Amino acid sequence: MATAISWTTVPFARIVYGTYTGAGAAHNLKFGGKPIWGKVWNITDGDFEWTYYKGLADGYACQDTAAANSVITSNGFTEYDGTATEDSCGITIGTALDEAAKVFRFIFILE
């Protein structure tokens, strides 16, 4: 599955953003940098959004809905790193943050 990623550079920060279509599976977003903050939201239904910040435990996500805020403790965000190349640095968006056939938008600020 292809994930659309666009790059924008601003002073003192790198920002990546794009969309992906849910497939009921985890998505590896590879953007050549370690995220320090990010947001993913369901733009098909507009019913969920999730926040990531550096230091969040692997698999966790902060979930915001119209009804309540909560913490997801498994299958949320997991940072992965390596040599800071496109293929080895980014974040995994877990299955708890995915619905098949829904479109999601994301934005991440990188170190």
LINZIPE-V893897 format. One record per residue. N is the residue number from 1. RES is the residue in one small letter. PSI is psi in radians with two decimals (NA if undefined). NEAR is the number of other ideal C-beta (glycine too) atoms within 10 Angstrom. D_CENTER is the distance of its C-alpha to the mean C-alpha in Angstrom with 1 decimal. Layout:
n-><N	N>
res-><RES	RES>
psi-><PSI	PSI>
near-><NEAR	NEAR>
d_center-><D_CENTER	D_CENTER>
This chain:
n-><1	2	3	4	5	6	7	8	9	10	11	12	13	14	15	16	17	18	19	20	21	22	23	24	25	26	27	28	29	30	31	32	33	34	35	36	37	38	39	40	41	42	43	44	45	46	47	48	49	50	51	52	53	54	55	56	57	58	59	60	61	62	63	64	65	66	67	68	69	70	71	72	73	74	75	76	77	78	79	80	81	82	83	84	85	86	87	88	89	90	91	92	93	94	95	96	97	98	99	100	101	102	103	104	105	106	107	108	109	110	111>
res-><m	a	t	a	i	s	w	t	t	v	p	f	a	r	i	v	y	g	t	y	t	g	a	g	a	a	h	n	l	k	f	g	g	k	p	i	w	g	k	v	w	n	i	t	d	g	d	f	e	w	t	y	y	k	g	l	a	d	g	y	a	c	q	d	t	a	a	a	n	s	v	i	t	s	n	g	f	t	e	y	d	g	t	a	t	e	d	s	c	g	i	t	i	g	t	a	l	d	e	a	a	k	v	f	r	f	i	f	i	l	e>
psi-><2.32	2.45	2.19	2.18	2.27	2.63	2.43	2.38	2.30	2.75	2.30	0.15	2.65	2.31	2.31	2.52	2.83	-2.87	2.79	2.74	2.24	2.57	0.23	0.42	2.93	2.68	2.24	2.01	2.00	1.96	0.34	0.47	2.78	2.26	2.56	-0.33	2.57	2.86	2.40	2.36	2.64	1.93	-0.16	-0.88	-0.42	0.38	-0.31	2.56	2.58	2.54	2.44	2.51	2.63	2.35	-0.18	2.37	2.56	2.37	-0.13	2.79	2.54	2.09	2.31	2.27	3.01	-0.52	-0.69	2.88	2.55	3.06	2.20	2.31	0.03	2.59	0.58	-2.14	2.45	2.07	2.50	2.56	3.07	-2.08	0.33	0.59	2.90	-0.62	-0.08	0.17	2.31	-2.52	2.56	2.26	1.95	3.04	-0.41	-0.27	0.51	2.49	2.33	2.41	0.14	2.63	2.32	2.49	2.53	2.72	2.33	2.46	2.28	2.72	NA>
near-><8	6	16	9	17	9	12	10	8	8	4	5	12	17	16	22	17	16	13	20	17	19	14	10	11	14	21	12	20	18	20	17	19	17	24	16	15	25	17	25	19	18	12	14	10	9	12	18	18	24	17	25	14	12	7	19	12	12	15	20	27	17	17	15	11	7	7	7	9	11	11	16	11	12	17	25	27	18	17	14	11	12	8	12	10	11	10	12	20	24	25	19	27	21	16	18	25	20	17	9	9	17	14	23	15	23	15	24	19	20	11>
d_center-><15.7	14.9	11.6	12.6	11.5	13.7	14.6	16.3	18.2	19.5	22.0	20.8	17.1	14.9	12.3	10.1	9.3	9.9	9.9	10.1	12.6	12.3	14.7	14.8	13.2	10.3	8.5	8.7	7.3	10.4	11.1	13.9	12.9	11.6	9.1	11.1	9.2	6.2	6.1	5.3	8.8	11.4	13.7	16.2	17.4	15.8	16.2	12.9	10.2	8.1	7.9	7.2	10.2	12.1	14.4	12.6	14.1	12.6	11.5	11.4	9.5	11.4	12.2	14.2	16.6	19.9	21.8	20.2	17.6	16.8	15.0	13.6	15.2	14.3	11.8	8.8	6.6	8.9	9.4	11.9	14.5	17.8	19.8	17.3	17.8	15.5	16.0	15.5	12.8	9.0	6.4	6.8	5.2	8.7	11.4	11.6	8.6	10.4	13.8	16.0	17.0	14.7	12.9	9.4	8.6	5.8	7.1	7.1	10.5	11.8	14.9>
